């Protein structure tokens, strides 16, 4: 089965340009240096219609959905519970109304830790006693080792984000791993035979909970995918200049970048 993958956002939690910063990247005229908060989109055809899965709904999700003409969402997968990955959940509301008219709700797949934060932050949506009439028609479901959405399996890939275990995903011959500081040995076994791997690569300077670009390059070489894209990019990495320095088959992603993917292993 074939589909399309789109980077909705490739920036850090602060986004690029970063507020109050006048560095060369934040003031760059290159549109590739504008990076919204990290999120991804997977689309394919099944059951006579386009199917859509979103990975993370950060605070820029509304703008991202408009730019990518998202008309419906069949499921959302959450990597973890930080603000830059969850604070756009309420912008699912208008999309969920369409699903509700069809008699359903948008399933949100999240770890127990992430679900706990979502239910607290969005109490007016998830509380059994919530009375807000226009709340999003969504339902929280446990993120298991494998989530099946309209013919496509999304395999959970455990990774480390500082001291926290979070979730990456493999779907067919593509894997998406953001906010990674370490990849457990057992997870490398789940990353074989990939056409494309997406890895976070914050900057050159070490960070306690994010990989440097040098660390990400080493992981990419070990994984051995045909193409590696780096995401969750800080304003220390200019797009064009950094790409000129990367090994073959590796590149910084950019917002809106779309490519074909094989969604069956």
C-alpha positions in Angstrom: 0.0 0.0 0.0 1.3 3.4 -1.0 0.7 6.7 0.8 2.2 10.2 1.4 4.1 11.5 4.4 4.2 15.2 5.2 6.2 17.2 7.7 3.6 19.5 9.3 6.3 21.1 11.5 10.0 20.5 12.0 10.9 23.0 14.7 11.6 22.9 18.4 9.2 23.6 21.3 9.9 27.4 20.7 9.6 27.2 17.0 11.8 29.0 14.5 11.9 32.0 14.3 12.2 32.1 18.0 10.6 35.0 19.8 13.0 37.7 20.7 15.9 36.3 18.6 17.6 38.1 15.8 20.1 35.4 14.8 20.9 34.6 11.2 18.4 31.7 11.1 15.5 33.5 12.8 15.9 36.5 10.4 16.6 34.3 7.4 14.6 34.9 4.1 14.8 31.2 3.3 11.3 29.7 3.9 13.0 26.4 4.8 14.3 28.2 8.0 10.7 28.8 9.2 9.9 25.8 11.4 6.6 25.3 13.2 6.3 22.9 16.2 6.9 19.2 15.4 4.1 17.2 13.8 3.6 14.8 10.9 0.9 13.6 8.6 0.3 10.3 6.9 -2.3 9.9 4.1 -3.4 6.9 2.0 -6.5 5.6 0.1 -8.6 2.9 1.7 -12.3 2.1 1.7 -13.0 4.5 -1.2 -11.7 7.6 0.6 -8.5 9.3 1.8 -7.4 8.2 5.2 -5.5 10.6 7.5 -3.4 10.0 10.6 -1.7 12.9 12.4 1.3 12.4 14.7 1.0 15.0 17.5 -1.2 18.1 17.6 1.0 20.9 18.8 0.1 24.6 19.2 0.6 25.2 15.5 -1.8 22.5 14.4 -4.5 24.8 13.1 -2.1 26.6 10.8 -0.5 23.3 9.7 -3.9 21.8 9.0 -5.0 24.7 6.9 -1.7 24.7 4.9 -2.0 20.9 4.2 -5.8 21.1 3.5 -6.6 18.5 6.1 -10.4 17.9 5.8 -10.8 15.0 8.2 -8.6 13.0 10.6 -9.0 9.2 11.1 -6.7 9.0 14.1 -4.1 10.9 16.1 -1.0 9.2 17.6 0.8 11.0 20.4 4.5 10.6 21.0 4.5 12.2 24.5 2.8 14.8 26.7 4.9 18.0 26.3 3.2 21.2 25.3 4.7 21.4 21.8 3.0 18.0 21.0 -0.4 18.3 22.6 -1.6 21.9 22.8 -3.4 21.9 19.4 -5.8 19.1 20.4 -8.7 21.5 20.6 -8.2 22.4 17.0 -9.5 18.9 16.2 -13.0 20.1 17.1 -14.3 21.2 13.7 -12.8 18.1 12.1 -14.4 15.9 14.8 -17.9 17.3 14.0 -17.7 15.7 10.6 -16.8 12.4 12.1 -19.5 12.7 14.7 -22.1 13.2 11.9 -21.0 9.8 10.7 -21.6 8.4 14.1 -18.1 8.2 15.4 -15.3 10.0 17.3 -11.7 10.7 16.4 -9.6 8.1 18.2 -6.5 9.6 20.0 -3.9 7.0 20.9 -1.7 7.9 23.8 0.4 6.3 26.5 -1.0 6.3 30.0 1.2 9.1 31.0 0.2 11.3 28.0 -3.5 10.4 28.5 -3.3 11.6 32.1 -2.0 15.0 31.0 -4.5 15.3 28.2 -7.5 14.6 30.5 -6.2 17.2 33.0 -5.4 19.9 30.4 -8.6 19.3 28.4 -10.9 18.5 31.3 -13.8 20.3 29.5 -13.5 17.7 26.8 -12.8 14.5 28.6 -14.4 14.9 32.1 -17.6 12.7 32.5 -19.2 15.8 34.0 -18.2 18.2 31.2 -21.1 20.3 30.0 -19.3 22.3 27.2 -21.7 21.7 24.3 -19.1 22.2 21.5 -16.3 20.1 22.9 -14.3 18.0 20.4 -15.8 14.6 19.6 -12.7 12.6 20.4 -11.9 9.5 22.5 -8.7 8.5 24.3 -7.5 5.0 23.6 -4.5 3.2 25.0 -1.4 3.2 22.8 -0.6 -0.5 22.4 2.4 -2.0 20.7 0.6 -1.9 17.4 -2.3 0.4 16.3 -4.3 -0.6 13.2 -5.9 2.2 11.2 -7.8 1.3 8.0 -5.3 -1.2 6.7 -2.1 0.3 8.1 -0.2 -0.8 11.2 1.6 1.7 13.3 4.2 0.0 15.4 5.2 1.6 18.6 9.0 2.3 18.9 10.1 3.1 22.5 12.8 5.8 22.7 14.3 8.0 25.5 13.6 11.7 25.8 16.0 12.6 28.7 14.7 10.6 31.6 11.3 10.0 30.0 10.3 7.1 27.8 8.3 8.3 24.8 7.0 6.8 21.6 8.1 6.8 18.1 6.3 5.0 15.3 7.0 2.7 12.4 4.5 2.4 9.6 5.5 0.2 6.7 8.9 1.1 5.5 9.0 4.5 7.3 9.8 5.3 11.0 9.3 8.6 12.8 11.3 9.3 16.0 11.2 12.8 17.4 12.5 14.3 20.7 15.0 11.5 21.0 18.1 11.6 23.3 18.7 7.8 23.1 17.4 4.8 21.2 17.3 1.6 23.3 19.0 -1.4 21.9 15.8 -3.4 21.5 14.3 -0.5 19.4 17.1 -0.7 16.8 15.8 -4.2 16.0 12.4 -2.6 15.0 14.1 -0.2 12.6 15.5 -2.6 10.0 14.7 -2.5 6.3 13.5 1.0 6.1 13.2 3.2 3.1 13.1 6.3 5.3 13.8 7.2 8.9 13.0 10.5 10.6 15.2 11.4 13.5 15.3 14.5 15.7 18.5 16.5 15.5 18.4 19.6 17.6 21.8 21.3 17.1 25.5 20.7 17.4 25.8 21.6 21.1 24.8 18.7 23.5 21.4 18.8 25.2 20.2 16.6 28.1 17.0 15.5 26.4 17.6 15.8 22.6 20.1 14.4 20.2 22.8 16.5 18.5 23.0 16.3 14.8 26.2 14.2 15.2 24.4 11.7 17.3 21.5 11.5 14.9 23.9 10.9 12.0 25.5 8.0 13.9 22.1 6.5 14.5 21.1 7.0 10.8 24.2 5.2 9.7 23.4 2.2 12.0 19.8 2.1 10.9 20.8 2.2 7.3 17.6 3.6 5.7 17.9 4.7 2.1 16.9 8.3 3.2 17.2 10.0 6.6 15.4 13.3 7.4 16.2 15.2 10.5 13.4 17.1 12.4 12.9 19.0 15.7 15.5 21.5 14.5 16.7 24.5 16.5 17.6 27.9 15.2 21.3 27.0 15.4 21.0 25.0 12.2 20.6 27.0 8.9 18.8 24.8 6.4 20.9 25.2 3.3 24.3 25.4 5.0 23.6 22.4 7.2 22.4 20.3 4.3 25.5 21.0 2.3 27.5 19.4 5.2 25.5 16.3 5.7 26.4 12.8 4.4 24.7 11.5 1.3 21.1 10.3 1.9 20.7 12.6 4.9 19.0 16.0 5.0 17.2 18.4 7.3 13.5 18.2 6.7 11.4 21.3 6.2 7.8 22.2 6.9 5.5 21.0 4.1 8.0 18.5 2.7 6.0 15.6 1.3 7.2 12.3 -0.2 5.7 8.9 -1.2 5.9 6.1 1.4 5.3 2.4 1.4 2.9 1.7 4.2 3.0 -2.1 4.1 6.3 -3.7 5.3 
